[in-house]
Amino acid sequence: MDRKSIAQEYYTLTVDENGNMPSMHKEESYAGLVAAGFMDFLVNNVITADKNKISVIKENPGELAHLALLYAYLNEKPRSIDKLMSDYYTGSRIKQLTAQIGESLKEEGKAAKGTGGLFGPKTTYIPEKNYKDELIGMIKSAITTGGEITSHDIALIYILKETKNLNQYFSKHESSELKAKLKELKNNPQNKQLADMINYVSDTITVIMACVLLYSM
């Protein structure tokens, strides 16, 4: 399967059949899109980061061109995760980020352009169903059959989980297998690098979700 970026795959698995973020947890879902772009840069060694400082260390690769505006924002000067979420989650930039990701999927034949909106027409991007099904099937396979699970998948799974967008794809039994798989990876000394990524993603998403709660008040 031709894998896409974490942000593209997160968008694909999060929006509904009309290309809209889920209404019951829209705020978390949009925040997750920012987190997914952040993790794309981190996994691809475009940035280094801790809670108080995000620094760009190399050029934005072509496969992440749909994150150009996010890259330009981070490249202006070092930012904190709190500042990133404040500027993106509560500002107009989130609409631009969503549109760029949706348009990139359309250009690659993975989504179709649609219209929607309660307060006037807006452009949406509807993921192609076969692509969406194939993507979740690949993630499930890595978890339930003992297949390879990468830092890319770890980041995607954690962001989907923490934004309440994962359970719709997993049965109760599969959710238990996922929990056991992640615990096994964290506790296996041979998987130290991946375990470190799990812990980092988990801690980062915790910070991001705390920002969501703060800015929603």
C-alpha positions as a Python dict, from the first residue, in 0.01 Angstrom:
ca = {
    (1, 'M'): (0, 0, 0),
    (2, 'D'): (115, 351, -84),
    (3, 'R'): (135, 513, 259),
    (4, 'K'): (79, 885, 299),
    (5, 'S'): (184, 1127, 572),
    (6, 'I'): (55, 1095, 927),
    (7, 'A'): (-152, 1410, 873),
    (8, 'Q'): (-307, 1279, 550),
    (9, 'E'): (-387, 942, 704),
    (10, 'Y'): (-524, 1099, 1022),
    (11, 'Y'): (-751, 1322, 815),
    (12, 'T'): (-867, 1023, 610),
    (13, 'L'): (-965, 824, 919),
    (14, 'T'): (-1118, 1115, 1110),
    (15, 'V'): (-1359, 1292, 875),
    (16, 'D'): (-1706, 1152, 812),
    (17, 'E'): (-1868, 1048, 484),
    (18, 'N'): (-1924, 1414, 398),
    (19, 'G'): (-1568, 1523, 469),
    (20, 'N'): (-1651, 1691, 802),
    (21, 'M'): (-1481, 1652, 1138),
    (22, 'P'): (-1697, 1455, 1386),
    (23, 'S'): (-1938, 1695, 1555),
    (24, 'M'): (-1921, 1531, 1900),
    (25, 'H'): (-1548, 1593, 1937),
    (26, 'K'): (-1463, 1846, 1670),
    (27, 'E'): (-1222, 2047, 1884),
    (28, 'E'): (-1008, 1745, 1971),
    (29, 'S'): (-1014, 1628, 1610),
    (30, 'Y'): (-885, 1957, 1473),
    (31, 'A'): (-618, 1967, 1742),
    (32, 'G'): (-521, 1614, 1635),
    (33, 'L'): (-463, 1739, 1281),
    (34, 'V'): (-207, 1988, 1412),
    (35, 'A'): (-51, 1713, 1623),
    (36, 'A'): (-31, 1487, 1318),
    (37, 'G'): (155, 1751, 1116),
    (38, 'F'): (388, 1809, 1410),
    (39, 'M'): (460, 1434, 1431),
    (40, 'D'): (525, 1416, 1055),
    (41, 'F'): (804, 1668, 1098),
    (42, 'L'): (937, 1491, 1406),
    (43, 'V'): (935, 1138, 1256),
    (44, 'N'): (1107, 1268, 943),
    (45, 'N'): (1371, 1455, 1147),
    (46, 'V'): (1264, 1793, 1013),
    (47, 'I'): (1236, 1933, 1365),
    (48, 'T'): (1360, 1872, 1716),
    (49, 'A'): (1125, 1938, 2003),
    (50, 'D'): (1059, 1944, 2373),
    (51, 'K'): (769, 2105, 2556),
    (52, 'N'): (922, 2452, 2549),
    (53, 'K'): (1102, 2462, 2215),
    (54, 'I'): (1039, 2337, 1861),
    (55, 'S'): (1331, 2400, 1624),
    (56, 'V'): (1349, 2338, 1250),
    (57, 'I'): (1671, 2159, 1153),
    (58, 'K'): (1628, 2085, 782),
    (59, 'E'): (1427, 2170, 470),
    (60, 'N'): (1071, 2049, 433),
    (61, 'P'): (1079, 1730, 219),
    (62, 'G'): (866, 1709, -94),
    (63, 'E'): (638, 1441, 48),
    (64, 'L'): (531, 1690, 317),
    (65, 'A'): (465, 1978, 77),
    (66, 'H'): (101, 1986, 197),
    (67, 'L'): (237, 2102, 534),
    (68, 'A'): (420, 2399, 380),
    (69, 'L'): (237, 2666, 581),
    (70, 'L'): (290, 2479, 908),
    (71, 'Y'): (658, 2439, 819),
    (72, 'A'): (691, 2811, 738),
    (73, 'Y'): (530, 2899, 1071),
    (74, 'L'): (769, 2678, 1268),
    (75, 'N'): (1067, 2798, 1065),
    (76, 'E'): (1007, 3164, 1154),
    (77, 'K'): (1151, 3115, 1504),
    (78, 'P'): (1157, 2850, 1780),
    (79, 'R'): (807, 2789, 1920),
    (80, 'S'): (669, 2596, 2218),
    (81, 'I'): (402, 2330, 2180),
    (82, 'D'): (165, 2556, 2375),
    (83, 'K'): (230, 2842, 2133),
    (84, 'L'): (183, 2613, 1831),
    (85, 'M'): (-156, 2498, 1957),
    (86, 'S'): (-262, 2849, 2056),
    (87, 'D'): (-186, 2991, 1711),
    (88, 'Y'): (-319, 2697, 1508),
    (89, 'Y'): (-605, 2553, 1707),
    (90, 'T'): (-769, 2886, 1796),
    (91, 'G'): (-685, 3078, 1479),
    (92, 'S'): (-761, 3078, 1107),
    (93, 'R'): (-453, 2870, 1029),
    (94, 'I'): (-639, 2545, 1107),
    (95, 'K'): (-871, 2602, 809),
    (96, 'Q'): (-572, 2650, 580),
    (97, 'L'): (-403, 2337, 716),
    (98, 'T'): (-720, 2131, 669),
    (99, 'A'): (-764, 2258, 313),
    (100, 'Q'): (-402, 2189, 219),
    (101, 'I'): (-422, 1832, 347),
    (102, 'G'): (-757, 1771, 179),
    (103, 'E'): (-638, 1917, -151),
    (104, 'S'): (-323, 1702, -142),
    (105, 'L'): (-537, 1388, -102),
    (106, 'K'): (-758, 1497, -393),
    (107, 'E'): (-455, 1552, -615),
    (108, 'E'): (-329, 1202, -531),
    (109, 'G'): (-666, 1044, -610),
    (110, 'K'): (-742, 959, -246),
    (111, 'A'): (-1028, 1204, -193),
    (112, 'A'): (-1299, 1388, -386),
    (113, 'K'): (-1400, 1750, -343),
    (114, 'G'): (-1746, 1815, -196),
    (115, 'T'): (-1947, 2092, -32),
    (116, 'G'): (-2111, 2123, 307),
    (117, 'G'): (-2162, 2348, 606),
    (118, 'L'): (-2456, 2461, 818),
    (119, 'F'): (-2380, 2832, 783),
    (120, 'G'): (-2318, 2853, 411),
    (121, 'P'): (-2134, 2640, 157),
    (122, 'K'): (-1779, 2529, 228),
    (123, 'T'): (-1539, 2303, 45),
    (124, 'T'): (-1486, 1960, 195),
    (125, 'Y'): (-1267, 1668, 94),
    (126, 'I'): (-1422, 1322, 109),
    (127, 'P'): (-1173, 1032, 137),
    (128, 'E'): (-1207, 752, -117),
    (129, 'K'): (-1377, 460, 62),
    (130, 'N'): (-1151, 182, -66),
    (131, 'Y'): (-843, 378, 38),
    (132, 'K'): (-990, 441, 382),
    (133, 'D'): (-1077, 72, 427),
    (134, 'E'): (-734, -39, 308),
    (135, 'L'): (-561, 202, 546),
    (136, 'I'): (-743, 85, 860),
    (137, 'G'): (-694, -276, 748),
    (138, 'M'): (-318, -226, 732),
    (139, 'I'): (-307, -69, 1078),
    (140, 'K'): (-516, -351, 1226),
    (141, 'S'): (-294, -610, 1062),
    (142, 'A'): (20, -464, 1219),
    (143, 'I'): (-143, -488, 1560),
    (144, 'T'): (-332, -817, 1547),
    (145, 'T'): (-102, -1035, 1336),
    (146, 'G'): (232, -938, 1486),
    (147, 'G'): (336, -748, 1175),
    (148, 'E'): (576, -459, 1163),
    (149, 'I'): (462, -151, 1351),
    (150, 'T'): (652, 168, 1281),
    (151, 'S'): (694, 500, 1459),
    (152, 'H'): (462, 642, 1189),
    (153, 'D'): (189, 397, 1290),
    (154, 'I'): (249, 454, 1661),
    (155, 'A'): (201, 830, 1617),
    (156, 'L'): (-111, 782, 1402),
    (157, 'I'): (-270, 534, 1645),
    (158, 'Y'): (-204, 747, 1951),
    (159, 'I'): (-342, 1064, 1792),
    (160, 'L'): (-655, 881, 1675),
    (161, 'K'): (-697, 728, 2020),
    (162, 'E'): (-653, 1049, 2218),
    (163, 'T'): (-889, 1244, 1990),
    (164, 'K'): (-1161, 974, 2028),
    (165, 'N'): (-1140, 873, 1662),
    (166, 'L'): (-1000, 520, 1695),
    (167, 'N'): (-1269, 312, 1865),
    (168, 'Q'): (-1506, 332, 1567),
    (169, 'Y'): (-1267, 106, 1376),
    (170, 'F'): (-1180, -144, 1652),
    (171, 'S'): (-1391, -407, 1821),
    (172, 'K'): (-1359, -455, 2196),
    (173, 'H'): (-1130, -755, 2136),
    (174, 'E'): (-914, -561, 1888),
    (175, 'S'): (-888, -271, 2133),
    (176, 'S'): (-760, -511, 2399),
    (177, 'E'): (-504, -648, 2153),
    (178, 'L'): (-392, -294, 2072),
    (179, 'K'): (-345, -211, 2439),
    (180, 'A'): (-145, -530, 2494),
    (181, 'K'): (67, -469, 2183),
    (182, 'L'): (163, -117, 2291),
    (183, 'K'): (246, -238, 2642),
    (184, 'E'): (464, -514, 2498),
    (185, 'L'): (652, -270, 2278),
    (186, 'K'): (714, -31, 2567),
    (187, 'N'): (845, -306, 2795),
    (188, 'N'): (1071, -484, 2545),
    (189, 'P'): (1431, -357, 2586),
    (190, 'Q'): (1501, -452, 2223),
    (191, 'N'): (1242, -193, 2117),
    (192, 'K'): (1391, 97, 2312),
    (193, 'Q'): (1377, 343, 2022),
    (194, 'L'): (1015, 259, 1950),
    (195, 'A'): (930, 261, 2322),
    (196, 'D'): (1084, 608, 2349),
    (197, 'M'): (865, 718, 2056),
    (198, 'I'): (555, 574, 2226),
    (199, 'N'): (632, 762, 2546),
    (200, 'Y'): (712, 1084, 2358),
    (201, 'V'): (395, 1070, 2149),
    (202, 'S'): (185, 991, 2455),
    (203, 'D'): (336, 1280, 2653),
    (204, 'T'): (305, 1522, 2360),
    (205, 'I'): (-61, 1436, 2294),
    (206, 'T'): (-132, 1482, 2666),
    (207, 'V'): (11, 1835, 2644),
    (208, 'I'): (-185, 1910, 2328),
    (209, 'M'): (-514, 1786, 2472),
    (210, 'A'): (-453, 1997, 2782),
    (211, 'C'): (-417, 2298, 2552),
    (212, 'V'): (-748, 2207, 2385),
    (213, 'L'): (-925, 2204, 2723),
    (214, 'L'): (-768, 2539, 2815),
    (215, 'Y'): (-857, 2714, 2490),
    (216, 'S'): (-1210, 2572, 2487),
    (217, 'M'): (-1300, 2727, 2821),
}
